[in-house]
Amino acid sequence: MNAFEQAWPPLPPEPALPPFGWSQLQRQLTDLAPPDLSPLVADLVSAIRKEAAAKPAEMVLREVLTITATVLDEGFREKYAEDSTML
């Protein structure tokens, strides 16, 4: 976490994003994911959620964006189809 905070020091306060919950995030990511990856979304969101309170908000945002990119990445889908133990 220290490396993250050194790379991305806190920015001045600004208006927050509209509030949304973990279940809304999971629902939207599940909808974006192809059917074969949809079951993974719940596990990935759960993993982020469990540790979110101990991390800077921007770090949690980065993890959410990483999940999003992963489920939308066709190359990942192909690799996951070949080896579903890769996560």
C-alpha positions in Angstrom: 0.0 0.0 0.0 2.9 2.4 0.7 4.1 2.0 -2.8 0.7 2.8 -4.1 0.4 5.9 -2.0 3.9 7.0 -3.1 3.0 6.5 -6.8 -0.4 8.3 -6.4 -0.3 10.8 -3.5 -3.7 12.1 -2.3 -5.3 14.7 -4.5 -7.1 17.8 -3.3 -10.7 17.2 -2.3 -13.3 17.3 -5.1 -16.9 16.3 -5.5 -17.4 12.6 -5.0 -18.9 10.1 -7.4 -22.6 9.4 -7.0 -23.0 6.8 -4.3 -23.5 3.2 -5.3 -23.3 -0.1 -3.4 -21.3 -3.3 -3.8 -24.4 -5.1 -5.1 -24.9 -2.5 -7.8 -21.3 -2.8 -8.8 -21.5 -6.6 -8.9 -24.7 -6.5 -10.9 -23.3 -4.1 -13.5 -20.0 -6.1 -13.9 -22.0 -9.3 -14.2 -24.0 -7.7 -17.0 -20.9 -6.6 -18.8 -19.1 -9.9 -18.4 -19.7 -12.7 -21.0 -21.8 -15.6 -19.7 -18.7 -17.8 -19.1 -17.1 -15.2 -16.9 -20.2 -14.0 -15.0 -19.8 -16.5 -12.2 -16.3 -15.1 -11.5 -17.5 -11.6 -10.9 -19.1 -12.3 -7.5 -15.8 -13.8 -6.3 -13.7 -10.9 -7.6 -16.0 -8.2 -6.1 -16.1 -10.1 -2.8 -12.3 -10.1 -2.7 -12.1 -6.4 -3.3 -14.9 -5.7 -0.8 -13.2 -7.6 2.0 -10.1 -5.5 1.9 -11.6 -2.2 0.8 -11.8 -0.5 4.2 -8.1 -0.9 4.7 -7.1 0.6 1.4 -7.2 4.1 -0.1 -10.3 4.8 -2.1 -8.3 5.3 -5.3 -6.6 1.9 -4.8 -10.1 0.2 -4.6 -11.1 2.1 -7.7 -8.1 0.8 -9.5 -9.0 -2.8 -8.5 -12.5 -2.3 -9.8 -11.2 -1.0 -13.1 -8.9 -4.0 -13.3 -11.8 -6.4 -12.9 -13.7 -4.5 -15.5 -10.9 -4.6 -18.0 -10.3 -8.3 -17.2 -13.9 -9.4 -17.9 -14.1 -7.4 -21.1 -10.7 -8.7 -22.4 -11.3 -11.2 -25.1 -7.8 -12.6 -24.7 -8.4 -13.3 -21.0 -11.7 -15.0 -21.9 -9.8 -17.3 -24.3 -7.1 -18.1 -21.8 -9.7 -18.7 -19.0 -11.7 -21.0 -21.3 -8.5 -23.1 -21.7 -7.5 -23.0 -18.0 -10.2 -22.0 -15.5 -7.8 -22.4 -12.6 -5.8 -19.3 -13.6 -7.4 -17.0 -11.0 
